[in-house]
């Protein structure tokens, strides 16, 4: 037999799951326990005390007519007795002469002898009945046991015998139906995860502090409104309101749980102080809640399973009630039994009593009452399930009370679980909602960030960049620490991979800030901060993956001088770029675009009147349409790199103010159009490196003002004499080609200061090369040169000499006469340097304080 504890364990769930048990489920669980107790009590009583007691029914009348026998005569005896209760009962025994007959009230021996002595036996029988108060049945104990057992199975209704077991089975089914959603694997894991997260959210110190801080801020704001308190002083822009951001500009607003410098800062003692451990735990909870929501909101399995088990319980209640009510009247104390064992006992009918009848009937009535209550609760549960849409949950009330206006509504199983929690305690949902709010998460990050990145720590990360400016680079932080804006002497600020960057009004303290880098960092600014940036920022770098990451306020910085845009700006999406707003950048001088354009966006012409430098770096996408360049008449520097150009674009020849042209990393094979550069009187630098140019046309002589010519990494095999007619040439780079000979005409370049011919096939250096006495850099590495002429001593201004990778066996001792050459500028194999005379090595090892001549 099952014990109560063993059966009740079927109804046992983890204590933490109780928050998902509304009052009706708890009530039904208790009812199930009571029904279990009824079943076990009835079963115990039935096993230990249940029995049936039967007595044979004695016939009161006897047929007066004798039945004819085989001999034609019969003898009979009639016996009448009267019970002590005044009821007359007669019993008639008929004996036939042919054979002895077993009568119910006469022993077999007497029945046999009665046919010989009828008078004597009748007198003895009357005497015995007179002396006895009851009737004798002449059945022995074994016969009574047999009859009792036989009639227990034949006379009792089946419901009287199996009632305890039916109650036990029904109750177990109801218990399983009530808690099946806690046990089913596909729902159990979700419920367990939800309960775990919910408990941690409820107990998290951040929940208490966030709600307390919100309450404090609300009370302070009300106080400020009542007293008319003034806000902190704002940065006063020196410009007019023209260029202010529109409504679509990503500024930090004051709606909801926002933090702006336009509001007075509210001191909340000990509320915003969160130790590192609690902060990390709260961050982990935000991430868990985010992932759990994404996982659970996709399905409604938990809701369907709960509805299904409720429907099953309701149907079960109706079924039990329908068939049980019919058996109430069948349970009685007295029963008539006809076992058909007359040949063994001698009687055909017995009257039996069931000693447990009254107890079972009371237990059955109690069970029906419990089932009715259980069923009504099931009906109420169904009403609750379909009364409101439980697959939608709104945090509207929580948003109103806590001021977390961005808490999203949830749906499907996530919503259903929160509805169930509300039946337990609505405070759980309120505290849980804190971890659904992005504003709350950002505030947590801000507090943790400011706690970690103090002013002293930030000061240690400030460094000097190549331009000798104070620079701070912040990488992969959750936000921008407030202490950054206390570094008033900072000149360059780099923010990289900070998705929630916010620039507050405190940036107006950084009066020396001129350059800002936003690398995958769609920063939002407050109105006061924007006004400051609009008037003071000079250089802005924006690196992005999608065009939507470019902050809209970038195009409103009217005092901006340099703008660098690096990211995906496919021409098919030009409408999304927002470059039409460039017309507000009235002082923009340099525009650098590194993208995958197929044409130059026509909107760039909005800044054409004042743009002096345009740089377009493609990722290998062919730049086809270049007509927009004709409008940029004031551009002095133009770079079109990696644009798959096959020829020099004709639109370039219209840029009369062009001074430097860079067509690096294209597919240019011929430069016959170079003759048209004669119209560009100001062109001084031409960079055609990293192309496929085979020869240089003689028309290059028409570019008389050319000072720098870069032709490295091409397919040149020779240098035409026309190149050396460019008398103003100061830099010539023909490295990494297939040039085998340096023409003697090189001596005509008297102004040449930098000559690079590394990575070619040169084996002899002409003496005329050393007539270029202004040479400061001479790169001859990776060639086939066997010797260096002694005339190298004529290069008195030489500071860099590259000879590594040749076939030299020695270096000339006259290197010591190159007054500005030092070992650091001499690129050569170690054994060649070691072979130099000691006095030469001593000269080369000396430090020099002689200033270099001005050059490029």
C-alpha positions in Angstrom: 0.0 0.0 0.0 1.2 3.5 -0.8 1.9 5.8 2.0 0.5 9.4 2.0 3.9 10.8 1.7 4.7 8.7 -1.4 1.5 9.7 -3.2 1.8 13.3 -2.1 5.2 13.5 -3.7 3.6 13.5 -7.1 2.2 16.9 -6.2 5.5 18.2 -5.0 7.3 20.9 -7.0 10.4 23.0 -6.4 9.7 25.7 -3.9 10.9 28.4 -6.3 8.1 27.4 -8.8 5.5 28.6 -6.3 5.6 32.0 -7.8 4.0 30.5 -10.9 1.2 29.0 -8.8 -1.9 31.3 -8.6 -4.4 30.9 -5.8 -6.6 28.5 -7.8 -3.7 26.1 -8.5 -2.7 26.2 -4.8 -6.3 25.6 -3.7 -6.6 22.7 -6.2 -3.4 21.2 -4.9 -4.8 21.2 -1.3 -8.0 19.7 -2.6 -6.0 17.0 -4.3 -4.2 16.3 -1.0 -7.6 16.0 0.8 -8.9 13.7 -1.9 -5.7 11.6 -1.5 -6.4 11.4 2.2 -10.0 10.3 1.5 -8.8 7.6 -0.9 -6.1 6.3 1.4 -8.4 6.4 4.5 -11.1 4.5 2.6 -8.6 2.0 1.2 -7.1 1.4 4.6 -10.5 0.9 6.1 -11.5 -1.4 3.3 -8.4 -3.6 3.6 -8.6 -3.9 7.4 -12.3 -3.9 8.3 -14.4 -4.3 5.2 -16.5 -7.5 5.4 -19.9 -8.9 4.6 -21.9 -11.1 7.0 -24.6 -13.3 5.5 -27.4 -15.5 6.9 -29.6 -17.8 5.0 -33.1 -16.7 4.3 -35.6 -19.2 5.9 -38.8 -19.7 3.9 -41.9 -18.8 5.9 -44.5 -20.8 4.0 -44.5 -24.2 2.5 -46.5 -25.5 -0.3 -49.3 -27.7 1.2 -49.5 -29.9 -1.7 -47.2 -32.8 -1.7 -45.2 -33.4 -4.8 -45.8 -36.9 -6.2 -42.8 -39.1 -6.1 -41.9 -42.3 -7.8 -43.6 -44.5 -5.2 -46.8 -42.4 -5.3 -46.7 -41.4 -1.6 -44.9 -38.9 0.5 -44.3 -38.2 4.2 -43.8 -34.6 5.4 -43.3 -32.7 8.6 -44.2 -29.0 9.2 -42.3 -27.0 11.8 -43.4 -23.5 12.8 -41.5 -21.1 15.1 -42.0 -17.6 16.3 -39.2 -15.2 16.7 -38.6 -13.2 19.8 -39.6 -10.1 18.0 -43.1 -11.3 17.4 -42.6 -12.0 13.8 -44.0 -15.4 12.7 -41.7 -17.5 10.6 -42.5 -21.0 9.5 -40.4 -23.6 7.9 -41.5 -26.6 6.3 -39.5 -29.8 5.8 -40.8 -32.2 3.3 -39.3 -35.7 3.2 -40.0 -38.2 0.6 -40.2 -41.9 1.3 -38.0 -42.8 -1.5 -34.8 -41.3 -0.1 -33.7 -39.4 2.9 -33.9 -35.6 2.4 -31.6 -33.0 3.9 -33.6 -30.3 5.6 -32.3 -26.9 6.6 -33.2 -27.3 10.3 -32.7 -31.0 10.9 -29.4 -32.7 11.0 -28.7 -35.4 8.5 -28.9 -38.2 11.0 -32.2 -37.1 12.3 -33.5 -36.7 8.9 -32.6 -40.2 8.1 -34.3 -41.6 11.2 -37.3 -39.5 11.0 -38.9 -41.7 8.5 -39.0 -44.4 11.1 -39.8 -42.2 14.2 -41.7 -39.2 13.1 -43.6 -38.6 16.3 -40.5 -38.7 18.5 -38.4 -36.4 16.4 -41.1 -33.8 16.1 -41.5 -33.7 19.8 -37.7 -33.2 20.3 -37.6 -30.4 17.7 -40.4 -28.5 19.4 -38.6 -28.9 22.6 -35.3 -27.5 21.2 -37.1 -24.5 19.5 -38.8 -23.7 22.7 -35.6 -23.7 24.6 -33.6 -21.6 21.9 -34.3 -17.9 21.1 -32.8 -18.0 17.6 -33.0 -20.2 14.6 -30.5 -22.9 13.9 -29.2 -23.1 10.4 -27.0 -26.2 10.9 -24.1 -24.4 8.9 -20.6 -24.8 10.1 -18.0 -22.1 10.3 -16.3 -23.0 7.0 -19.6 -22.7 5.2 -20.2 -19.2 6.6 -16.8 -18.1 5.5 -17.5 -19.5 2.1 -20.8 -17.8 1.8 -19.5 -14.4 3.1 -16.7 -14.4 0.5 -19.0 -15.5 -2.3 -21.6 -12.8 -1.5 -18.9 -10.1 -1.1 -18.2 -10.5 -4.7 -21.7 -11.2 -6.0 -24.0 -9.1 -3.9 -22.0 -5.8 -3.3 -22.1 -3.2 -6.1 -18.7 -2.8 -7.8 -18.4 0.8 -6.7 -18.6 -0.2 -3.1 -15.6 -2.5 -3.6 -13.4 -0.2 -5.8 -14.4 3.3 -4.6 -11.0 3.9 -2.8 -9.0 2.9 -5.8 -11.0 4.9 -8.2 -10.6 8.0 -6.0 -6.9 7.4 -5.8 -6.5 7.0 -9.6 -8.6 10.1 -10.4 -6.7 12.1 -7.8 -3.3 11.1 -9.3 -4.5 12.0 -12.8 -5.7 15.4 -11.5 -2.3 16.0 -9.7 -0.4 15.0 -12.8 -2.6 17.3 -15.0 -2.0 20.2 -12.6 1.8 20.0 -12.6 2.5 18.5 -16.0 3.8 21.9 -17.4 6.4 21.9 -14.7 7.6 18.4 -15.7 7.4 18.5 -19.5 11.0 18.9 -20.9 10.3 21.5 -23.5 8.6 23.8 -21.0 10.4 22.8 -17.8 13.7 24.2 -19.0 12.1 27.5 -19.9 10.2 27.8 -16.6 13.3 26.9 -14.6 15.4 29.5 -16.4 12.6 32.1 -16.0 12.2 31.5 -12.3 16.0 31.6 -11.8 16.3 34.9 -13.6 13.2 36.3 -11.9 14.5 35.5 -8.4 17.9 37.1 -9.2 16.3 40.2 -10.6 14.1 40.5 -7.5 17.0 40.2 -5.2 19.5 42.3 -7.2 20.7 45.4 -5.4 20.6 47.3 -8.8 16.8 46.9 -8.9 16.3 48.6 -5.5 18.8 51.3 -6.3 17.4 52.0 -9.8 13.8 52.3 -8.5 15.0 54.3 -5.5 16.9 56.7 -7.7 14.0 57.1 -10.0 11.7 57.9 -7.1 14.3 60.5 -5.8 14.6 62.1 -9.2 10.8 62.3 -9.6 10.5 64.0 -6.3 13.3 66.4 -7.1 11.8 67.3 -10.4 8.5 68.0 -8.8 10.3 70.1 -6.2 12.1 72.0 -9.0 8.9 72.7 -10.8 7.2 74.0 -7.6 10.1 76.2 -6.5 11.1 77.3 -10.0 14.7 76.3 -9.6 17.0 77.3 -12.3 19.1 74.7 -14.2 22.9 74.7 -14.4 24.5 77.3 -16.7 24.6 76.2 -20.3 27.2 76.7 -22.9 26.3 79.9 -24.8 26.8 79.6 -28.5 28.5 82.4 -30.3 26.5 81.7 -33.5 22.8 82.1 -34.3 20.3 79.3 -34.1 20.8 78.5 -37.7 22.0 74.9 -38.2 20.2 73.6 -35.1 19.4 69.9 -35.3 16.0 68.9 -36.6 13.5 66.7 -34.8 15.1 63.6 -36.5 18.6 64.4 -35.3 19.8 61.9 -32.6 19.9 64.2 -29.6 19.5 63.2 -26.0 15.9 64.1 -25.1 14.4 64.5 -21.7 11.5 62.1 -22.1 11.4 59.1 -19.8 14.3 58.0 -17.7 16.9 60.2 -19.5 19.8 62.1 -18.1 20.6 65.5 -19.6 22.8 68.3 -18.6 19.9 70.7 -19.1 18.5 69.3 -15.8 20.1 70.0 -12.4 22.2 67.0 -11.3 20.5 65.3 -8.4 22.6 64.0 -5.6 21.3 60.7 -4.3 23.5 59.6 -1.4 24.7 56.0 -1.5 22.1 55.2 -4.2 24.3 55.5 -7.3 27.2 53.8 -5.5 27.3 50.2 -6.7 30.2 47.9 -5.9 32.0 46.1 -8.7 30.6 42.7 -7.9 26.9 43.9 -7.8 27.5 45.8 -11.0 28.9 42.8 -12.9 26.0 40.6 -11.6 23.5 43.2 -12.8 25.2 43.4 -16.2 25.0 39.6 -16.5 21.3 39.7 -15.6 20.6 42.2 -18.4 22.2 39.9 -20.9 20.4 36.8 -19.6 17.0 38.6 -19.7 17.7 39.8 -23.3 18.6 36.2 -24.4 15.7 34.6 -22.5 13.2 37.1 -24.0 14.4 36.4 -27.5 14.2 32.6 -26.8 10.7 32.5 -25.2 8.8 35.1 -27.2 9.1 33.0 -30.3 6.6 30.4 -29.1 3.5 29.9 -27.0 4.0 26.3 -26.0 3.8 27.0 -22.2 0.5 28.8 -22.6 -1.0 26.0 -24.8 0.1 23.3 -22.4 -1.4 25.1 -19.4 -4.7 25.6 -21.2 -4.6 22.0 -22.3 -4.1 20.6 -18.8 -6.8 22.9 -17.4 -9.2 21.6 -20.1 -8.3 18.0 -19.2 -9.0 18.6 -15.5 -12.4 20.2 -16.4 -13.4 17.3 -18.6 -12.2 14.9 -15.9 -14.3 16.7 -13.3 -17.4 16.4 -15.5 -16.8 12.7 -16.1 -16.3 11.9 -12.4 -19.3 13.9 -11.4 -21.6 12.3 -14.0 -20.9 8.6 -13.1 -20.2 9.0 -9.4 -23.6 10.7 -8.6 -25.4 7.6 -9.9 -23.7 5.3 -7.4 -24.5 7.2 -4.2 -27.7 5.3 -3.7 -26.3 1.9 -4.6 -24.2 1.8 -1.4 -26.5 0.3 1.3 -26.1 -1.7 4.4 -28.3 -4.7 3.4 -28.0 -6.8 0.3 -29.7 -10.0 -1.0 -27.4 -12.7 -2.3 -28.3 -15.6 -4.5 -25.0 -17.5 -4.8 -26.4 -20.6 -6.6 -24.5 -23.0 -4.4 -27.5 -24.8 -3.0 -25.8 -28.1 -3.6 -23.1 -27.1 -1.2 -25.0 -25.2 1.5 -28.5 -26.2 1.2 -29.9 -22.6 0.9 -30.6 -20.6 -2.3 -30.9 -17.0 -0.8 -28.9 -15.2 1.8 -29.4 -11.8 3.4 -26.1 -9.9 3.9 -24.9 -6.8 5.7 -22.0 -4.6 4.6 -20.3 -3.1 7.7 -18.5 -0.3 5.7 -21.6 0.9 3.8 -22.4 3.9 5.9 -18.7 5.0 6.1 -18.2 4.6 2.3 -21.3 6.5 1.6 -20.2 9.4 3.7 -16.8 9.3 2.1 -18.4 9.3 -1.3 -20.5 12.3 -0.5 -17.4 14.1 0.8 -15.5 13.1 -2.4 -18.3 14.4 -4.6 -18.3 17.7 -2.7 -14.5 18.1 -3.1 -14.8 17.2 -6.8 -17.5 19.9 -7.3 -15.4 22.5 -5.6 -12.4 21.4 -7.7 -14.5 21.6 -10.9 -15.8 25.1 -10.2 -12.2 26.2 -9.7 -11.3 24.6 -13.0 -14.2 26.5 -14.7 -12.9 29.8 -13.1 -9.4 29.0 -14.4 -10.8 28.6 -17.9 -12.7 31.9 -17.6 -9.5 33.6 -16.5 -7.5 32.1 -19.3 -9.9 33.4 -22.0 -11.1 36.6 -20.3 -8.0 38.6 -21.3 -5.3 38.0 -23.9 -2.7 36.3 -21.8 -0.2 36.1 -24.7 0.3 39.9 -24.4 1.7 41.7 -21.4 1.9 45.4 -21.0 4.2 47.2 -18.6 2.2 50.4 -18.8 1.6 50.6 -15.1 5.2 49.9 -14.3 6.3 52.6 -16.8 4.0 55.1 -15.1 5.2 54.3 -11.6 8.9 53.9 -12.2 9.4 56.4 -15.1 11.2 53.7 -17.2 9.3 54.8 -20.3 11.1 52.4 -22.6 10.2 49.1 -21.0 8.8 47.1 -23.9 5.6 45.0 -23.9 6.2 41.3 -24.3 4.2 38.5 -25.9 3.6 34.7 -26.1 5.1 32.5 -23.4 7.0 35.4 -21.8 3.8 37.4 -21.4 1.9 34.4 -20.0 4.6 33.7 -17.4 4.5 37.3 -16.2 0.7 37.1 -16.0 1.1 34.0 -13.7 3.7 35.8 -11.6 1.2 38.8 -11.2 -1.2 36.4 -9.5 1.5 35.6 -6.9 2.9 39.1 -6.4 2.9 42.1 -8.9 6.1 43.4 -7.3 8.0 40.7 -9.1 7.0 42.0 -12.5 7.8 45.6 -11.5 11.3 44.7 -10.4 11.7 42.4 -13.4 10.8 45.2 -15.8 13.8 47.2 -14.7 16.0 44.6 -16.5 14.0 45.0 -19.7 14.7 48.7 -19.9 17.6 49.9 -22.1 17.6 53.2 -20.1 18.1 51.2 -16.9 20.9 49.1 -18.5 22.6 52.3 -19.8 22.4 53.9 -16.4 24.0 50.8 -14.8 26.7 50.9 -17.4 27.2 54.6 -16.8 27.5 54.1 -13.0 29.9 51.2 -13.4 31.9 53.0 -16.0 32.3 56.1 -14.0 33.3 54.0 -11.0 36.0 52.2 -13.0 37.3 55.1 -15.2 38.3 57.8 -12.8 40.0 61.1 -13.8 43.4 59.7 -12.7 43.0 56.6 -14.8 42.0 58.6 -17.8 44.9 60.9 -17.4 47.3 58.0 -17.5 45.9 57.0 -20.9 46.4 60.4 -22.5 49.4 60.4 -25.0 51.0 62.5 -27.6 50.2 61.6 -31.2 52.3 62.1 -34.4 51.2 65.7 -34.6 52.3 66.3 -31.0 48.7 66.7 -29.8 47.3 65.3 -26.6 45.2 62.4 -27.5 42.9 60.0 -25.6 41.7 56.7 -27.2 38.8 54.9 -25.6 38.1 51.4 -27.0 35.1 49.1 -26.5 33.6 50.7 -23.4 29.9 50.7 -22.5 29.8 54.4 -22.7 31.9 57.6 -22.3 33.1 58.2 -18.7 32.0 61.5 -17.3 35.6 62.2 -16.2 36.7 62.5 -19.8 35.1 65.9 -20.1 37.2 67.1 -17.2 40.3 66.7 -19.3 40.1 70.3 -20.4 43.5 70.3 -22.2 42.7 67.4 -24.4 43.0 68.1 -28.2 42.1 64.8 -29.8 39.4 62.4 -28.6 38.9 58.9 -30.1 35.9 56.9 -29.3 35.9 53.4 -30.9 33.3 50.6 -30.6 31.2 52.5 -28.0 27.6 51.9 -29.2 26.0 53.9 -26.4 28.2 56.9 -26.5 26.6 60.1 -25.3 28.2 63.5 -25.3 26.8 65.7 -22.5 26.9 69.4 -22.1 30.1 69.0 -20.0 32.1 68.8 -23.2 31.9 72.6 -23.4 34.6 72.6 -20.8 37.1 71.0 -23.3 38.0 74.3 -25.0 41.1 72.8 -26.6 39.3 70.0 -28.3 39.6 70.2 -32.0 39.5 66.7 -33.4 37.0 63.9 -32.7 37.0 60.3 -33.9 33.9 58.2 -33.9 34.8 54.6 -34.9 31.6 52.5 -35.1 30.2 54.8 -32.5 26.9 56.5 -33.4 27.2 59.1 -30.6 24.2 61.1 -29.4 24.7 64.7 -28.2 22.8 67.0 -26.0 21.7 70.3 -27.4 24.3 72.3 -25.4 27.0 69.9 -26.5 26.0 70.2 -30.1 26.2 74.0 -29.9 29.7 73.7 -28.6 30.8 71.1 -31.2 29.3 73.2 -34.0 31.4 76.2 -33.1 34.7 74.6 -32.0 35.2 71.2 -33.7 37.6 71.4 -36.6 38.2 67.8 -37.6 35.9 64.8 -37.5 36.5 61.2 -38.3 33.5 58.8 -38.7 34.0 55.1 -39.3 30.9 53.0 -39.8 29.5 49.8 -41.2 26.1 51.0 -42.2 25.2 54.4 -43.3 22.6 54.7 -40.6 25.4 54.8 -38.0 26.5 58.3 -39.2 25.0 60.7 -36.7 22.8 63.3 -38.4 24.3 66.1 -36.4 27.6 65.6 -38.2 26.3 67.4 -41.3 25.3 70.4 -39.2 28.8 71.3 -37.9 29.2 74.5 -39.9 32.7 75.3 -38.6 34.1 71.9 -39.4 37.3 72.0 -41.5 38.0 68.3 -42.1 35.6 65.4 -42.5 36.6 61.7 -42.9 34.0 59.2 -43.7 35.0 55.5 -43.8 32.4 52.9 -44.4 29.8 51.4 -46.9 28.4 54.1 -49.1 27.3 52.2 -52.1 25.9 54.6 -54.7 22.6 52.7 -54.8 22.0 53.9 -51.3 23.0 57.5 -51.8 19.5 58.6 -50.8 20.2 57.2 -47.3 23.6 58.8 -46.9 22.3 62.3 -46.3 25.1 64.0 -48.0 22.8 66.7 -49.2 23.3 68.2 -45.8 26.9 68.9 -46.6 25.8 72.3 -47.8 25.7 73.3 -44.1 29.4 72.6 -43.8 30.4 76.0 -45.1 34.0 75.9 -43.9 34.8 72.4 -45.0 38.2 72.2 -46.6 39.0 68.5 -46.7 36.6 65.6 -47.5 37.9 62.1 -47.2 35.6 59.3 -48.3 36.7 55.6 -48.1 33.9 53.4 -49.4 32.7 51.4 -52.4 31.3 54.1 -54.7 30.5 53.6 -58.4 30.2 57.3 -59.0 31.0 60.5 -57.2 27.9 61.5 -55.3 26.6 64.8 -56.9 25.9 66.1 -53.4 29.6 66.6 -52.8 29.4 69.5 -55.2 27.5 71.3 -52.4 30.8 72.0 -50.8 32.7 72.5 -54.0 33.2 76.3 -53.6 35.3 75.9 -50.5 36.6 72.3 -50.7 40.4 72.2 -51.3 41.1 68.5 -50.9 39.0 65.5 -52.0 40.0 61.9 -51.3 38.1 58.9 -52.5 39.4 55.5 -51.5 37.4 52.7 -53.1 37.6 49.0 -52.1 38.2 47.9 -55.7 34.8 49.0 -57.0 35.1 50.6 -60.4 34.4 54.4 -60.3 32.6 55.1 -63.5 30.9 58.5 -63.3 33.3 61.4 -62.6 31.5 64.3 -64.2 30.9 65.9 -60.8 34.6 66.6 -60.5 34.3 69.4 -63.1 32.4 71.6 -60.6 35.2 71.4 -58.0 37.2 74.2 -59.5 38.9 75.1 -56.1 40.1 71.6 -55.3 43.9 71.6 -54.9 44.5 68.0 -53.9 42.6 65.1 -55.5 43.1 61.4 -54.6 41.3 58.6 -56.4 42.7 55.4 -55.0 41.8 51.8 -55.8 39.0 52.9 -58.1 39.8 50.5 -61.0 40.5 53.4 -63.4 42.0 52.4 -66.7 42.8 55.9 -67.9 43.3 59.3 -66.4 39.8 60.8 -66.2 39.2 63.8 -68.5 37.2 65.6 -65.8 40.4 66.1 -63.9 41.8 68.4 -66.7 39.1 71.0 -65.7 40.5 71.4 -62.2 42.5 74.5 -62.9 43.6 74.9 -59.2 44.8 71.3 -58.9 48.2 71.1 -57.3 48.4 67.4 -56.4 46.9 64.4 -58.1 47.1 60.9 -56.7 45.8 57.9 -58.8 47.3 55.1 -56.7 46.3 51.5 -57.0 44.3 51.6 -60.2 44.6 49.8 -63.5 46.0 52.5 -65.7 48.1 51.1 -68.6 48.8 54.2 -70.6 49.1 57.9 -69.7 48.9 59.5 -73.2 46.4 62.0 -71.8 49.2 63.4 -69.7 49.7 66.1 -72.3 46.4 67.7 -71.1 48.1 68.4 -67.8 49.8 71.4 -69.4 46.6 73.3 -68.7 47.0 72.6 -65.0 49.6 75.3 -64.3 49.6 74.7 -60.6 50.1 71.0 -60.7 53.3 70.2 -58.8 52.8 66.6 -57.6 51.7 63.6 -59.8 51.4 60.2 -58.2 50.7 57.3 -60.6 52.2 54.6 -58.5 50.8 51.0 -58.1 49.4 50.9 -61.7 50.3 49.0 -64.9 52.1 51.8 -66.8 54.5 50.5 -69.4 56.1 53.7 -70.7 56.2 57.4 -70.0 55.3 59.6 -73.0 57.6 62.4 -74.0 54.7 64.9 -73.5 55.4 64.8 -69.8 57.8 67.7 -70.5 54.8 70.0 -70.8 54.2 69.7 -67.0 56.9 72.3 -66.4 55.9 73.0 -62.8 56.0 69.4 -61.7 58.1 68.9 -58.5 57.2 65.4 -57.5 56.7 62.4 -59.7 55.8 59.0 -58.3 55.9 56.0 -60.7 56.8 53.2 -58.4 55.2 49.7 -58.7 54.5 49.9 -62.4 56.0 48.0 -65.4 58.5 50.5 -66.7 61.6 49.2 -68.4 63.3 52.5 -69.1 63.2 56.2 -68.2 62.9 58.6 -71.2 65.0 61.7 -71.4 61.9 63.8 -71.3 61.6 63.1 -67.6 64.9 64.8 -66.9 63.8 68.0 -68.6 61.6 68.8 -65.7 63.9 71.2 -64.1 61.8 71.8 -61.0 61.6 68.1 -60.1 62.7 67.5 -56.5 61.4 64.0 -56.0 61.5 61.1 -58.4 60.3 57.6 -57.4 60.6 54.8 -59.9 61.0 52.0 -57.4 59.9 48.4 -58.2 59.9 48.5 -61.9 62.1 46.7 -64.5 64.6 49.6 -65.2 68.0 48.4 -66.1 69.7 51.8 -66.8 69.8 55.2 -65.2 70.1 57.7 -68.1 73.0 60.1 -67.9 70.5 62.9 -68.3 69.7 62.6 -64.7 72.5 65.0 -64.0 70.2 67.8 -65.4 68.0 67.6 -62.4 69.9 70.0 -60.2 67.0 70.4 -57.8 66.5 66.7 -57.2 66.5 66.0 -53.5 64.9 62.5 -53.4 65.6 59.7 -55.9 64.2 56.2 -55.4 65.0 53.4 -57.8 64.9 50.5 -55.4 63.8 47.1 -56.7 65.0 47.4 -60.3 67.8 45.9 -62.5 70.3 48.7 -62.3 73.9 47.4 -62.3 75.9 50.7 -62.9 75.6 54.1 -61.4 76.3 56.9 -63.9 78.7 59.6 -62.6 76.2 62.2 -63.6 74.0 61.0 -60.8 76.4 62.6 -58.3 76.0 66.0 -59.9 72.7 66.2 -58.2 74.3 67.7 -55.2 71.0 68.5 -53.5 70.2 64.9 -53.0 69.2 64.1 -49.5 67.7 60.6 -50.1 69.2 58.1 -52.5 67.5 54.6 -52.6 69.4 52.1 -54.6 68.6 48.9 -52.8 67.6 45.5 -54.4 69.4 46.1 -57.7 72.5 44.6 -59.3 75.0 47.3 -58.4 78.6 46.1 -58.0 80.3 49.2 -56.9 79.7 52.7 -55.6 81.8 55.5 -57.2 83.9 57.6 -55.0 82.1 60.6 -56.2 79.4 59.9 -53.8 81.3 62.2 -51.5 79.9 65.1 -53.6 76.5 64.6 -52.1 77.1 66.8 -49.1 73.4 67.0 -48.1 72.8 63.2 -48.3 71.1 61.9 -45.1 69.7 58.6 -46.3 71.5 56.1 -48.5 70.0 52.7 -49.2 72.3 50.1 -50.7 71.1 46.8 -49.2 70.3 43.9 -51.6 73.0 44.7 -54.2 76.2 42.9 -55.3 78.7 45.1 -53.4 81.9 43.8 -52.0 82.9 47.1 -50.4 81.9 50.6 -49.6 83.9 53.7 -50.7 85.8 55.3 -47.9 84.6 58.7 -49.3 81.3 58.1 -47.5 82.8 59.8 -44.6 82.8 63.1 -46.5 79.0 63.1 -46.7 78.7 65.4 -43.8 75.1 64.7 -42.9 75.1 61.0 -43.4 75.0 58.9 -40.3 74.9 55.2 -39.6 71.1 55.4 -38.9 70.6 56.7 -42.5 72.9 54.1 -44.1 71.0 51.0 -45.1 73.5 48.4 -45.9 74.7 44.9 -44.9 76.5 44.7 -41.6 79.7 43.2 -43.0 80.0 46.0 -45.6 79.8 48.6 -42.8 82.3 46.7 -40.7 84.8 46.7 -43.6 84.9 50.5 -43.7 88.0 52.2 -42.2 87.7 53.0 -38.6 87.9 56.7 -39.1 85.0 56.5 -41.5 82.9 54.4 -39.1 83.7 56.9 -36.4 82.4 59.8 -38.5 79.2 57.9 -39.4 78.6 57.0 -35.8 78.8 60.6 -34.6 75.6 62.5 -33.7 75.0 65.6 -35.6 73.4 68.8 -34.5 73.5 70.4 -37.9 70.0 71.3 -39.0 68.8 69.7 -42.2 68.1 71.9 -45.2 64.5 72.5 -45.9 63.0 70.0 -48.3 59.8 68.3 -49.2 
